[in-house]
């Protein structure tokens, strides 16, 4: 028969391992490696979510704010475009998800010391919502740009 002490430590160990597994899976997120814009239902959902949460800064046509490469008087950069003229397609999907979910975090999703007006949407949008927004944005890119972004995404996954 197992002693009471061993039983308590066994139950505590199972609890700790379970909690660690849940925490780890939460940190990984549920997004896919490459967000494919071929799913038109997802793209249409993303278009609505984008219009309600992103268009005010990034533009209804994904055009970004004027002079988006020039710092404003407060030292911050205007919101960049998400169409083919911007740099969104230079980033892997996991980074795009992270930027939307957590905002621009210096040293992680932005250069050290960088301050941005980009808010974190993790408390507002689900992972599925964020994935849909990215699918919508990517659905507007020409095939050549989409293929280049897919290559960046899959290279960074390794």
Backbone torsions as a table, in degrees:
resi	resn	phi	psi	omega
1	UNK	NA	140.0	-177.1
2	UNK	-77.9	139.1	178.5
3	UNK	-71.4	157.7	-178.7
4	UNK	-61.3	-38.3	-179.3
5	UNK	-64.1	-46.1	179.1
6	UNK	-62.7	-40.0	180.0
7	UNK	-63.3	-44.6	-179.9
8	UNK	-63.0	-45.8	178.9
9	UNK	-65.4	-36.7	177.8
10	UNK	-63.7	-46.4	178.6
11	UNK	-64.8	-43.0	178.8
12	UNK	-62.2	-41.0	179.0
13	UNK	-63.0	-42.9	177.9
14	UNK	-62.5	-42.2	179.3
15	UNK	-62.3	-45.7	-179.3
16	UNK	-63.5	-44.7	179.2
17	UNK	-63.0	-43.0	178.3
18	UNK	-63.0	-43.8	178.8
19	UNK	-63.9	-40.1	178.7
20	UNK	-64.7	-39.7	179.1
21	UNK	-64.8	-42.1	178.3
22	UNK	-64.2	-44.7	179.5
23	UNK	-61.7	-44.2	-179.8
24	UNK	-62.1	-45.2	-179.1
25	UNK	-67.5	-32.8	176.6
26	UNK	-67.2	-40.2	180.0
27	UNK	-67.4	-33.9	-180.0
28	UNK	-69.2	-31.8	-177.4
29	UNK	79.3	175.5	-175.5
30	UNK	-115.4	11.5	-177.2
31	UNK	-76.2	154.0	-179.4
32	UNK	-84.4	165.2	-177.3
33	UNK	-62.4	-50.0	178.4
34	UNK	-124.7	121.4	-179.9
35	UNK	-85.0	108.9	-175.5
36	UNK	-87.9	124.1	-179.3
37	UNK	-82.4	16.7	-178.7
38	UNK	-76.3	-22.3	-178.8
39	UNK	-79.1	101.6	-174.2
40	UNK	-66.4	-29.5	176.4
41	UNK	-64.7	-45.2	178.2
42	UNK	-63.5	-42.4	-179.9
43	UNK	-61.6	-43.7	-179.7
44	UNK	-66.0	-38.8	175.3
45	UNK	-62.5	-43.7	179.9
46	UNK	-63.4	-36.1	179.2
47	UNK	-62.7	-41.9	178.5
48	UNK	-67.3	-44.8	179.9
49	UNK	-63.6	-42.1	177.6
50	UNK	-60.2	-47.7	-178.8
51	UNK	-58.6	-37.8	-177.1
52	UNK	-83.1	-21.9	-172.5
53	UNK	-124.8	-20.9	-170.7
54	UNK	-120.6	-31.6	-172.0
55	UNK	-62.1	-29.7	-178.9
56	UNK	-58.3	-33.4	179.2
57	UNK	-102.4	-44.0	-172.9
58	UNK	-91.4	-3.3	175.7
59	UNK	93.0	141.8	-180.0
60	UNK	-62.1	-28.8	179.1
61	UNK	-104.6	20.1	-179.9
62	UNK	64.9	20.9	-172.9
63	UNK	-81.9	-11.0	-178.9
64	UNK	73.7	-179.9	178.3
65	UNK	-86.8	153.6	178.6
66	UNK	-57.0	146.2	177.1
67	UNK	53.5	43.8	-172.9
68	UNK	-65.1	-13.3	178.1
69	UNK	-94.6	-6.0	-178.1
70	UNK	-103.6	129.0	179.9
71	UNK	-64.0	143.0	175.9
72	UNK	-80.4	170.6	179.1
73	UNK	-55.2	-28.5	179.7
74	UNK	-82.7	3.2	177.5
75	UNK	88.4	-5.0	-178.9
76	UNK	-93.5	157.5	178.3
77	UNK	-93.2	143.8	174.2
78	UNK	-63.7	164.6	179.3
79	UNK	-64.4	129.2	-178.7
80	UNK	-77.7	162.4	174.4
81	UNK	-74.1	155.0	174.7
82	UNK	-110.4	5.8	174.9
83	UNK	-81.5	-170.9	-176.4
84	UNK	-65.6	-16.5	-177.8
85	UNK	-82.3	-13.5	-179.2
86	UNK	-90.1	-161.7	-178.7
87	UNK	-116.5	7.7	-179.9
88	UNK	-54.9	-41.3	-176.0
89	UNK	-70.9	-7.3	176.6
90	UNK	-80.5	-10.8	-174.6
91	UNK	-105.0	143.0	175.2
92	UNK	-68.8	156.6	-177.2
93	UNK	-57.5	-40.5	-179.4
94	UNK	-59.3	-38.2	178.9
95	UNK	-69.6	-39.4	178.4
96	UNK	-62.2	-43.7	177.0
97	UNK	-59.1	-47.1	-178.8
98	UNK	-61.5	-42.6	179.6
99	UNK	-62.7	-43.3	-179.4
100	UNK	-69.6	-44.1	-176.4
101	UNK	-68.4	-43.8	-171.9
102	UNK	-112.6	-0.3	-175.6
103	UNK	77.3	-173.8	178.1
104	UNK	-89.9	113.9	-176.1
105	UNK	-106.7	115.9	179.8
106	UNK	-53.1	133.4	179.3
107	UNK	85.5	-10.5	179.6
108	UNK	-121.0	-66.1	179.4
109	UNK	-108.7	6.4	177.9
110	UNK	-149.5	158.9	178.1
111	UNK	-61.0	151.2	177.8
112	UNK	-53.7	135.8	178.6
113	UNK	82.7	-4.4	-177.8
114	UNK	-73.5	134.4	177.2
115	UNK	-117.8	134.4	-174.1
116	UNK	-134.8	157.9	173.8
117	UNK	-89.1	-0.9	-178.9
118	UNK	-69.3	114.6	179.0
119	UNK	-79.7	163.6	173.0
120	UNK	-86.0	132.2	-178.9
121	UNK	-106.8	6.9	-177.3
122	UNK	-58.8	-29.3	179.0
123	UNK	-87.3	-10.4	-176.6
124	UNK	-105.8	-39.8	-176.0
125	UNK	-113.8	139.2	175.4
126	UNK	-76.3	168.7	175.5
127	UNK	-59.2	-37.7	178.6
128	UNK	-65.3	-39.5	177.1
129	UNK	-62.5	-45.4	-179.3
130	UNK	-62.9	-43.4	178.0
131	UNK	-61.9	-40.2	179.2
132	UNK	-65.1	-40.2	177.8
133	UNK	-62.0	-45.2	179.7
134	UNK	-64.1	-41.3	177.1
135	UNK	-60.0	-42.5	178.1
136	UNK	-61.3	-49.3	-179.5
137	UNK	-57.4	-47.5	-177.2
138	UNK	-66.9	-26.2	-179.6
139	UNK	-67.9	-15.5	-179.4
140	UNK	-91.8	-10.0	-176.6
141	UNK	-81.2	146.1	172.2
142	UNK	-63.5	155.2	-176.9
143	UNK	-53.5	-40.4	-178.7
144	UNK	-62.1	-41.4	179.0
145	UNK	-69.1	-43.5	178.9
146	UNK	-60.5	-42.7	178.9
147	UNK	-65.5	-37.8	177.5
148	UNK	-65.0	-41.6	179.5
149	UNK	-67.8	-37.4	177.6
150	UNK	-62.5	-41.8	178.6
151	UNK	-61.7	-43.9	177.5
152	UNK	-60.9	-44.3	-178.8
153	UNK	-61.9	-48.1	-176.0
154	UNK	-72.3	-30.9	175.4
155	UNK	-66.9	-41.0	-178.3
156	UNK	-73.3	-16.3	-179.5
157	UNK	-73.8	-30.5	-175.8
158	UNK	-64.5	NA	NA
